């Protein structure tokens, strides 16, 4: 019975964690681009605060699924 409770708790946490989505708040700019470097395509997403410096911006770089290199 204890194992079932643990499994249900893990499933509930996983469902809760997967329900969140990112949406930029007011005062934040998000820029997403696909760039080519060394024959590979990358998706680069950057965010910056437009007012104040409460939170620093960030950057995310991932290999593009549209790249023709064959590494899918």
C-alpha positions as CSV (number, residue, x, y, z in Angstrom):
1,X,0.0,0.0,0.0
2,X,2.9,2.3,0.8
3,X,4.4,1.7,-2.6
4,X,1.2,2.7,-4.4
5,X,1.1,5.9,-2.4
6,X,4.6,6.8,-3.4
7,X,3.9,6.0,-7.0
8,X,0.8,8.1,-7.0
9,X,2.7,11.0,-5.4
10,X,5.4,10.8,-8.0
11,X,2.8,10.8,-10.8
12,X,1.0,13.8,-9.3
13,X,4.3,15.8,-9.0
14,X,5.2,14.9,-12.6
15,X,1.8,16.0,-13.9
16,X,2.0,19.3,-11.9
17,X,5.5,20.0,-13.1
18,X,4.6,19.4,-16.7
19,X,1.6,21.8,-16.6
20,X,3.7,25.0,-16.3
21,X,4.6,26.9,-19.4
22,X,6.9,29.9,-19.9
23,X,5.3,33.2,-20.8
24,X,7.3,36.4,-20.6
25,X,5.9,39.0,-18.2
26,X,5.6,42.7,-18.9
27,X,8.9,44.3,-19.1
28,X,10.7,41.3,-20.5
29,X,11.7,40.8,-24.2
30,X,12.3,37.4,-25.7
31,X,14.2,36.9,-29.0
32,X,14.3,33.5,-30.8
33,X,16.5,33.0,-33.8
34,X,17.9,30.1,-35.9
35,X,21.6,30.7,-36.7
36,X,24.1,28.6,-38.7
37,X,27.6,28.0,-37.2
38,X,30.1,25.7,-38.7
39,X,27.6,23.9,-41.0
40,X,25.1,23.3,-38.1
41,X,21.9,25.1,-37.3
42,X,21.2,26.2,-33.8
43,X,18.1,27.8,-32.1
44,X,19.2,30.6,-29.9
45,X,16.7,32.2,-27.4
46,X,17.6,35.2,-25.4
47,X,15.6,37.2,-22.8
48,X,16.3,40.6,-21.3
49,X,14.7,42.8,-18.7
50,X,13.5,46.1,-20.3
51,X,13.2,47.9,-17.0
52,X,15.1,47.5,-13.8
53,X,17.6,44.8,-13.0
54,X,15.6,42.6,-10.7
55,X,16.3,39.5,-12.8
56,X,19.1,39.1,-15.3
57,X,18.3,37.9,-18.8
58,X,19.2,34.5,-20.0
59,X,20.2,32.6,-23.1
60,X,19.4,29.1,-24.4
61,X,21.2,27.4,-27.3
62,X,20.0,24.0,-28.8
63,X,20.8,22.1,-31.9
64,X,18.0,22.7,-34.4
65,X,15.9,19.8,-35.6
66,X,16.0,21.4,-39.0
67,X,19.8,20.9,-39.3
68,X,20.9,18.8,-42.3
69,X,23.8,17.2,-40.5
70,X,21.9,14.0,-39.7
71,X,22.2,14.3,-35.8
72,X,18.5,14.2,-35.1
